[in-house]
């Protein structure tokens, strides 16, 4: 964290360089990780409920991925500010694999949102520098406020 200010008497502003797409005036507490989000969830009904709630709260959903491969491809085409990443996905690879692949290319970080919240999974995900963890089940109407509470 770095503090900036014009003079000793001016108020200081906290700058968090981790979030490159934060608004110019600093981080908007309603959107601590940015506004653009990719949802990676293999249950289409859950994903569309999250999409509706996040869009109502002011987020822009860049897409819904149901597999690790799809998430990686979507991040290359239209990079979001962050990813809501379920651990269990369709296909051979899981959300941790996807998050690691995306982050290894300097892609966005993930908020893992999963029922599979165990120590082994968290350890595997650590190199992807997770923004946080949300344990399912999640009430869709509370998702935006849960994301805001992850901000330090």
C-alpha positions as CSV (number, residue, x, y, z in Angstrom):
1,X,0.0,0.0,0.0
2,X,1.2,3.5,-0.9
3,X,0.0,6.8,0.4
4,X,-0.2,9.9,-1.8
5,X,-0.8,13.5,-1.0
6,X,-0.2,17.0,-2.3
7,X,1.1,18.4,1.0
8,X,1.5,17.6,4.7
9,X,-1.8,19.3,5.4
10,X,-3.8,17.8,2.5
11,X,-5.7,14.6,3.1
12,X,-4.0,11.4,2.1
13,X,-5.5,9.0,-0.4
14,X,-4.8,5.2,-0.2
15,X,-3.7,3.7,-3.5
16,X,-3.9,0.0,-3.9
17,X,-2.0,-0.9,-7.0
18,X,-3.1,-4.5,-7.0
19,X,-6.4,-3.6,-8.7
20,X,-5.2,-2.0,-11.9
21,X,-8.7,-1.2,-13.2
22,X,-9.9,0.6,-10.0
23,X,-11.6,3.9,-10.7
24,X,-9.2,6.9,-10.9
25,X,-10.5,8.3,-7.6
26,X,-9.6,5.2,-5.7
27,X,-11.4,1.9,-5.1
28,X,-15.2,2.1,-5.1
29,X,-16.2,0.2,-2.1
30,X,-19.2,-1.2,-4.0
31,X,-16.9,-2.8,-6.5
32,X,-13.6,-3.5,-4.6
33,X,-12.2,-5.8,-7.3
34,X,-13.5,-3.9,-10.3
35,X,-16.8,-4.0,-12.1
36,X,-16.1,-6.5,-14.8
37,X,-16.5,-10.1,-13.7
38,X,-16.4,-13.5,-15.3
39,X,-18.6,-16.2,-13.7
40,X,-17.2,-19.7,-13.8
41,X,-19.9,-22.1,-12.6
42,X,-21.1,-25.4,-14.1
43,X,-24.6,-25.1,-12.9
44,X,-26.3,-22.8,-15.4
45,X,-29.3,-21.9,-13.2
46,X,-27.0,-20.8,-10.3
47,X,-24.7,-18.9,-12.7
48,X,-27.6,-17.0,-14.3
49,X,-29.0,-16.1,-10.8
50,X,-25.6,-14.7,-9.8
51,X,-25.4,-12.8,-13.1
52,X,-28.8,-11.2,-12.6
53,X,-27.9,-10.2,-9.0
54,X,-24.5,-8.8,-9.9
55,X,-25.8,-6.8,-12.9
56,X,-28.5,-5.4,-10.7
57,X,-25.8,-4.3,-8.2
58,X,-23.9,-2.6,-11.0
59,X,-21.4,-5.2,-12.1
60,X,-20.8,-6.0,-15.8
61,X,-20.7,-9.8,-16.3
62,X,-18.3,-10.6,-19.2
63,X,-19.6,-14.1,-19.6
64,X,-20.4,-17.5,-18.0
65,X,-17.9,-20.3,-18.3
66,X,-18.8,-23.9,-17.4
67,X,-15.4,-25.5,-17.7
68,X,-11.7,-24.6,-17.0
69,X,-10.9,-24.5,-20.7
70,X,-13.8,-22.1,-21.4
71,X,-12.8,-19.8,-18.5
72,X,-9.2,-19.6,-19.8
73,X,-10.3,-18.8,-23.3
74,X,-12.8,-16.2,-22.2
75,X,-10.2,-14.4,-20.2
76,X,-7.9,-14.2,-23.2
77,X,-10.6,-12.8,-25.4
78,X,-12.3,-10.3,-23.0
79,X,-10.3,-10.0,-19.7
80,X,-12.5,-9.3,-16.7
81,X,-11.3,-7.4,-13.6
82,X,-11.8,-10.6,-11.5
83,X,-13.4,-14.1,-11.7
84,X,-16.0,-15.8,-9.6
85,X,-14.5,-19.3,-9.7
86,X,-16.3,-22.4,-8.7
87,X,-13.9,-25.3,-7.9
88,X,-15.8,-28.2,-9.4
89,X,-16.5,-27.6,-13.1
90,X,-17.4,-29.6,-16.2
91,X,-14.5,-31.5,-17.7
92,X,-11.2,-33.0,-16.5
93,X,-9.8,-29.7,-15.1
94,X,-11.2,-27.9,-12.1
95,X,-11.5,-24.2,-11.2
96,X,-8.1,-24.3,-9.4
97,X,-6.5,-25.4,-12.6
98,X,-8.3,-22.6,-14.5
99,X,-7.3,-20.0,-12.0
100,X,-3.6,-21.1,-12.0
101,X,-3.5,-21.1,-15.9
102,X,-5.2,-17.6,-16.0
103,X,-3.0,-16.1,-13.4
104,X,0.2,-17.5,-14.9
105,X,-0.5,-15.3,-17.9
106,X,-0.8,-12.2,-15.7
107,X,-4.6,-12.6,-15.9
108,X,-7.1,-11.6,-13.3
109,X,-7.3,-13.1,-9.9
110,X,-10.2,-15.2,-8.6
111,X,-12.7,-15.2,-5.8
112,X,-13.4,-18.8,-5.2
113,X,-17.0,-19.5,-4.6
114,X,-17.4,-23.2,-3.8
115,X,-18.8,-25.9,-1.5
116,X,-15.3,-27.5,-1.7
117,X,-13.5,-25.3,0.8
118,X,-10.9,-27.5,2.4
119,X,-7.2,-27.0,3.3
120,X,-5.9,-29.1,0.4
121,X,-7.9,-27.1,-2.2
122,X,-6.9,-23.8,-0.7
123,X,-3.2,-24.9,-0.7
124,X,-3.5,-25.8,-4.4
125,X,-5.1,-22.5,-5.2
126,X,-2.6,-20.3,-3.3
127,X,-0.2,-19.7,-6.3
128,X,-3.2,-18.2,-8.1
129,X,-3.3,-15.5,-5.4
130,X,-7.0,-15.7,-4.6
131,X,-8.9,-12.5,-3.7
132,X,-11.0,-14.5,-1.3
133,X,-13.2,-17.5,-0.6
134,X,-17.0,-17.7,-0.4
135,X,-18.5,-21.0,0.8
136,X,-21.7,-22.3,-0.9
137,X,-24.6,-22.3,-0.5
138,X,-24.9,-18.6,-1.4
139,X,-28.1,-16.6,-1.4
140,X,-27.8,-14.8,-4.8
141,X,-29.3,-11.5,-3.4
142,X,-26.3,-11.3,-0.9
143,X,-23.5,-12.0,-3.4
144,X,-22.6,-8.4,-4.1
145,X,-22.4,-7.6,-0.4
146,X,-20.4,-10.7,0.3
147,X,-17.8,-9.5,-2.4
148,X,-17.6,-6.1,-0.7
149,X,-16.9,-7.8,2.7
150,X,-13.9,-9.6,1.2
151,X,-12.1,-6.2,0.7
152,X,-9.6,-5.7,3.6
